């Protein structure tokens, strides 16, 4: 679902327009009037903060690393765009997401009744590539361009996914699980803006992987250190991230058995 934050801002402006200055001879009425004006301010601020939250985090919706499982054999391609030119001028992010996948064998099952639904897919010998380009021109009504590029490729011997949910019109919920066997993956990502820089690249394959983390907080500064390990693997990667309130770096490498180290610093 795509939310048009301009509607949120228009609603906030309409609420603020209801405010009127007034003076009464009764202190009780003056106090009540001040409470009402304050409530209108708080309500308008809620919609404005919601719009900021959506706009500032919109691009992260397209950064998820998911296990893709085809439901039909052969080639499957897709190209989807999110956003408009008008939205770009209002601070929204424009995204283009593309992908191609080939599966030697694949199949699926679906079920629905009333407001409930469920499905399951599987594939054999699958290989796929995908890419995502995102661009934002403005932030908080100021020119602040942001460019993000991401590409990844993956292949597995076998993959499966299942999902179920309920759709009641105004409310819907779903749950999904997916896994793959004999997988290899590679990806690269970069993000550039005035207050955000991210560069990362990962590639490898593993029979098994695990990780652990420890963190401590000191006067509002949170430092998280993580260790990862793998068995039956060939992998390498690095990441550098400098985003508002967060700085982090990680490296990993493996040949048959390997380890990785990550450090993340969060500050107010």
Secondary structure, DSSP 8 states (H G I E B T S, - for coil): ----HHHHHHHHHHHHHT------SSHHHHHHHHHHHHHHHHHHHHHHHHHHHHHHHGGGGG--------SSSEEEEEEEEE--HHHHHTT-EEEEEEEEEEEEEEEEEEEEETTEEEEEEEEEEEEEEEEEEEEEEEETTEEEEEEEEEEEEEEEEEEEEEEEEEE-SS-EEEEEEEEEEEEEEEEEEEEEETTEEEEEEEEEEEEEEEEEEEEEEETTEEEEEEEEEEEEEEEEEEEEEEETTEEEEEEEEEEEEEEEEEEEEEE-
